[in-house]
Amino acid sequence: MAIVPALLFLPAFVLLIFSPQVAHATLWASILFPLMAIAEVAGVWKLARNCVGRPFNLLTMLSLGAMLVLLVIVTYTGVFLVALAERM
């Protein structure tokens, strides 16, 4: 619930907002981005709750790995959004 919306954010932003090439892009963006935000918050909340769980087990390790992957995704998304903003 956390990684998929994070992976979809940058392509959806470029396709629907930065250079709209889809019919009714504003409508799709107004529906898609709140759903992605809700899924992202819920997923990060679950990952954070599992990362601090005791005792340390396989689920905690997988949650920590997913949080690290999410951190990498957020970093590259921020870098690419800055590059897109600079191009404008």
N, C-alpha and C positions, 0 to 999 in steps of 0.2 A: 504493500500500500504506500510505501514511501519512495521506493526507487523508480517505479514506472512513471509516476507523475513528474519526478525530477528529470527523467530522461526525455519525456515528452514536452517539457516546458519550452525549451529553446526552439525546436522545430515548429511547434504550434505558434509561438510568438512571431517567428519570421514569416510563416505562411499566412497567418491570420491578421497580424497587426503591422509588422514592419513593411512587408510588400504583399498586400492582399491579392491573391490569385484565385481565390475560391469564391463562388457565388455566395452571397449572404455571409461574408466573413465576419462582419460585426456581430451578427446574431450567433454564429458558431462560437466566437470568442467570448461573448457574454454568457454562454451556457457552459463552455468547456473550462474556462479559467477558474470560476468558483468551484466547480466539481473537482478539479485538480488540486486546488488549495485545500479543500476539505479532506480529500484523500491523503494529501501530503502531511497535514497536521495530525490526522489520526494515525498514520503510519509512523511518523516520527515519535509521537507520544507512546505508541506500543513498543517501538524499538528502545526508547529511553527507559521505559519501565522494565523491560527485560534485561537491559544492560546493567542495571544496578541491582538485579535480583540476587538473592543469596540462596543457596550456595552456588559457586561457579560450576556450571554444567555445559552441556552441548548447546542448549538453547541460548544461554548467555553468550557463549563464544560466537555463535552465528549472528546474534543481534549486534554484537560489537563489530563483526566483520561487515555487516550491512550498513552500520553507521559510518564506517570508514569509507565504504564505496559511495555512500551518499555524500560525504564530505568532498570526495574527489569530483563527483558530478556537480555539486553546487559550485565548486571552485572553477571548473571549466565553463560552466554556464555564465558565471559572473564575468570571466575574462572575455568570452565571446560577445556578451551583451555590451561590454565596454567597447570592444572593437566595432560592433555594429553602430553604436552611438557615435563613435569617432568618425565613422564613414559618412554620417549624415551631414 
